[in-house]
Amino acid sequence: MTVCVCVCVYCYFNYYLFLQNITVIALKYFLAFSYASSIFFLSYTVGDGDKSDEEEKEDRATQSLLNKLIRSNVVNNTNQVEVLQRDPNSPLYSVKTFEELRLKPQLLKGVYEMGFNRPSKIQENALPMMLAEPPQNLIAQSQSGTGKTAAFVLAMLSHVDPSLKWPQCLCISPTYELALQTGKVIEQMGKFYSEVKLAYAVRGHKMDRGVKIKEQIVIGTPGTVLDWCVKLKLIDPKKIKVFVLDEADVMIATQGHQDQSIRIQRMLPKGCQMLLFSATFEDSVWKFAERVVPDPNIIKLKREEETLDTIKQYYVLCNNGNPDNETYLHRIGRTGRFGKRGLAVNMVDSQRSMEILKTYEKHFNKKIGRLDTDDLDEIEKIAN
């Protein structure tokens, strides 16, 4: 299972020395694992396991310390988009600033608090559609780092009526971890909009049957959300205004999630706004999107712009796996979210792993340099 690991780097042949070097740098440069901040990312193969309470505390402490560095790392996002409107004769609107969106003051303050001072390329076109009246449906290609999470979070927060104490926006994520990460963005962006509450429909969050929840936004995984709607009747799907289906390509690759998502969508009212995001647009994703999102506007990233220019890539010796260009782009893209600078380290343990690394270099036309774990100066330099 490939997972993301932040905060420390270790390698069996050089564990103590490398850990010592990274710890020094971490105090000054590590950016925590968060959609709202630049992060240091490592992808390698390990067994399943949950973080201890102490590790969670360390993560939160690291993020608190290093969020102060975020604003100095904001860079231009160069992704270009192709927009296919539902009605090609209607005017195409785009924005260059968040002020043009006429957001609620508390939401605009939340956006700036997170360090986002201007819309990304995909947001320039997507946000006017998502915030339009009457609501417009949207299918959007959304590689990591394009700002799509912040976009649909802003849309949900904008459409909520805080005076109504029932779920109005529903976001479906393919995994427990992604649901929590997206929820964190909602909490951060809605920091100054305290009237709006969030509920997590994920494993471990047990609810009694028939007790209606009062939170206006619900985010969760398909199975739990479906149970909340059908079995437990905690959510009245007919009152949902905005339905977001995130990471559709991952969703349809997970057994049962596709059917569960379709069942949820069919319970929603006719006027509900449907927003679907996917990192890839394979035939299977298109077929799924067409079933879930009627009469959509479509935003695609131009293929030549799917680059990793804002992410520094290195490798040290000790990794394993199989080449998968889309997964690699999606995984390390999390380190350069919303156009921020990122840093990715690939662990290489064999000639086979090195060959995989070379396929990534060739595909993305980006050099991945070797990281000297003995050189503290080099580690500090690349962290800048």
Long-range contacts (C-beta under 8 A, 24 or more apart in sequence): 1-45, 1-46, 1-47, 1-48, 2-43, 2-44, 2-45, 2-321, 2-327, 2-331, 3-43, 3-44, 3-46, 4-33, 4-41, 4-42, 4-43, 4-331, 4-334, 5-42, 5-43, 5-44, 5-46, 6-30, 6-32, 6-33, 6-39, 6-40, 6-41, 6-42, 6-59, 7-32, 7-33, 7-40, 7-55, 7-58, 7-59, 7-62, 9-42, 9-316, 9-345, 11-316, 11-317, 11-318, 11-347, 11-373, 12-318, 13-317, 13-318, 14-373, 14-374, 17-373, 17-374, 18-316, 18-373, 21-373, 21-374, 21-376, 21-379, 22-379, 24-376, 25-376, 25-379, 25-380, 25-383, 26-62, 27-65, 28-380, 28-383, 29-66, 29-69, 29-380, 29-383, 29-384, 30-62, 30-66, 30-383, 31-66, 31-69, 31-70, 31-73, 32-59, 32-62, 32-63, 32-66, 32-67, 33-59, 33-63, 33-334, 34-63, 34-181, 34-184, 35-149, 35-150, 35-181, 35-182, 35-184, 35-185, 35-334, 35-337, 35-338, 36-70, 36-114, 36-115, 36-150, 36-184, 36-185, 36-188, 36-189, 36-337, 36-338, 37-63, 37-66, 37-67, 37-70, 37-115, 37-337, 37-340, 38-69, 38-70, 38-73, 38-335, 38-336, 38-337, 38-340, 38-341, 38-342, 39-334, 39-335, 39-337, 39-342, 40-335, 40-343, 40-345, 40-383, 41-331, 41-332, 41-334, 41-335, 41-342, 41-343, 41-344, 41-345, 42-344, 42-345, 42-347, 43-319, 43-328, 43-331, 43-332, 43-344, 43-346, 43-347, 44-318, 44-319, 44-320, 44-347, 45-319, 45-320, 45-321, 70-114, 70-115, 70-340, 71-115, 73-340, 73-341, 74-115, 74-116, 74-117, 74-338, 74-339, 74-340, 75-310, 75-339, 75-340, 75-341, 76-339, 77-120, 77-121, 77-145, 77-146, 77-147, 77-310, 77-338, 77-339, 78-121, 78-305, 78-307, 78-309, 79-120, 79-121, 79-122, 79-143, 79-146, 79-301, 79-302, 79-305, 79-306, 80-121, 80-301, 80-302, 80-305, 81-121, 81-122, 81-124, 81-125, 81-299, 81-300, 81-301, 81-302, 82-299, 82-300, 82-301, 82-302, 83-125, 83-297, 83-298, 83-299, 84-297, 84-298, 84-299, 84-300, 85-297, 86-136, 86-137, 86-295, 86-296, 86-297, 92-125, 93-125, 93-128, 93-129, 94-124, 94-125, 94-128, 95-119, 95-123, 95-124, 95-127, 95-128, 96-124, 101-127, 101-128, 101-131, 103-154, 103-158, 104-158, 104-193, 106-190, 106-192, 106-193, 107-154, 107-157, 107-158, 107-189, 107-190, 107-192, 107-193, 109-192, 110-188, 110-189, 110-190, 110-191, 110-192, 110-193, 111-150, 111-154, 111-189, 113-188, 113-191, 113-192, 114-150, 114-188, 114-189, 115-340, 116-147, 116-150, 116-338, 119-147, 120-146, 120-147, 120-338, 120-339, 121-146, 122-146, 122-147, 122-148, 122-151, 122-299, 122-301, 123-147, 123-148, 123-150, 123-151, 125-299, 126-151, 126-299, 127-151, 127-154, 127-155, 129-297, 130-154, 130-155, 130-273, 130-275, 131-155, 131-158, 131-159, 134-271, 135-159, 135-241, 135-242, 135-271, 135-272, 135-273, 136-273, 136-297, 137-273, 137-274, 137-275, 137-293, 137-294, 137-295, 137-296, 137-297, 138-274, 138-275, 138-276, 138-293, 138-296, 138-297, 138-298, 138-299, 139-276, 139-278, 139-289, 139-293, 139-296, 139-297, 139-298, 139-299, 140-275, 140-276, 140-277, 140-278, 140-298, 140-299, 140-300, 141-277, 141-278, 141-279, 141-280, 141-281, 141-299, 141-300, 141-301, 142-277, 142-278, 142-279, 142-301, 143-279, 143-301, 143-306, 143-329, 143-330, 143-333, 144-279, 144-329, 144-330, 144-331, 144-332, 144-333, 144-334, 144-336, 144-337, 145-310, 145-311, 145-333, 145-334, 145-336, 145-337, 145-338, 145-339, 145-340, 145-342, 146-301, 146-338, 147-337, 147-338, 147-339, 148-277, 149-181, 149-182, 149-185, 149-246, 149-337, 150-185, 150-189, 150-338, 152-244, 152-246, 152-275, 152-277, 153-182, 153-185, 153-186, 153-189, 154-189, 155-242, 155-244, 155-273, 155-275, 156-186, 156-217, 156-242, 156-244, 157-186, 157-189, 157-190, 157-193, 157-196, 157-217, 159-241, 159-242, 159-273, 160-196, 160-216, 160-217, 160-241, 161-216, 162-193, 162-195, 162-196, 162-216, 163-195, 164-216, 165-214, 165-216, 166-212, 166-213, 166-214, 166-216, 166-236, 166-239, 167-199, 167-213, 167-215, 167-216, 167-217, 167-218, 167-235, 167-236, 167-239, 167-240, 168-216, 168-217, 168-239, 168-240, 168-241, 168-242, 169-216, 169-217, 169-218, 169-240, 169-241, 169-242, 169-243, 169-244, 170-217, 170-218, 170-219, 170-225, 170-235, 170-237, 170-240, 170-242, 170-243, 170-244, 170-264, 170-268, 171-217, 171-218, 171-219, 171-220, 171-243, 171-244, 171-245, 171-246, 172-219, 172-220, 172-221, 172-222, 172-225, 172-243, 172-244, 172-245, 172-246, 172-251, 172-261, 172-264, 173-219, 173-220, 173-221, 173-246, 173-247, 174-221, 174-222, 174-246, 174-247, 174-250, 174-251, 174-254, 174-257, 175-221, 175-250, 175-254, 176-202, 176-203, 176-221, 178-246, 178-247, 179-219, 179-220, 179-221, 182-219, 182-246, 183-219, 186-217, 186-219, 201-225, 201-228, 201-235, 207-232, 207-234, 208-232, 209-233, 210-234, 212-236, 221-257, 222-251, 222-256, 222-257, 222-260, 222-261, 222-264, 223-256, 223-257, 223-260, 225-260, 225-264, 226-260, 226-263, 226-264, 229-264, 229-267, 230-267, 237-264, 237-267, 237-268, 237-269, 238-267, 238-268, 238-269, 239-269, 240-268, 240-269, 240-272, 241-272, 241-273, 242-272, 242-273, 242-275, 243-268, 243-272, 243-273, 243-274, 243-275, 244-275, 244-276, 244-277, 245-274, 245-275, 245-276, 245-277, 245-292, 246-277, 247-277, 247-278, 247-279, 248-276, 248-277, 248-278, 248-285, 248-288, 248-289, 248-292, 249-278, 249-279, 249-280, 249-282, 249-285, 250-279, 251-288, 252-284, 252-285, 252-288, 258-288, 261-292, 262-291, 262-292, 265-292, 279-326, 279-329, 279-330, 280-326, 307-364, 307-366, 308-332, 308-333, 308-336, 308-364, 308-366, 309-366, 310-336, 310-339, 310-340, 310-341, 310-342, 311-335, 311-336, 311-341, 311-342, 311-343, 311-344, 312-341, 312-342, 312-343, 312-344, 312-382, 313-344, 313-345, 313-346, 313-366, 313-367, 313-368, 313-369, 314-343, 314-344, 314-345, 314-346, 314-368, 314-369, 314-370, 314-371, 314-382, 315-345, 315-346, 315-347, 315-348, 315-357, 315-368, 315-369, 315-370, 315-371, 316-345, 316-346, 316-347, 316-348, 316-370, 316-371, 316-373, 317-347, 317-348, 317-349, 318-347, 318-348, 318-349, 319-346, 319-347, 319-348, 319-349, 319-353, 320-349, 320-350, 320-352, 320-353, 321-353, 321-356, 322-356, 323-355, 323-356, 323-359, 323-360, 325-359, 325-360, 325-363, 325-364, 328-360, 329-364, 343-382, 343-383, 345-371
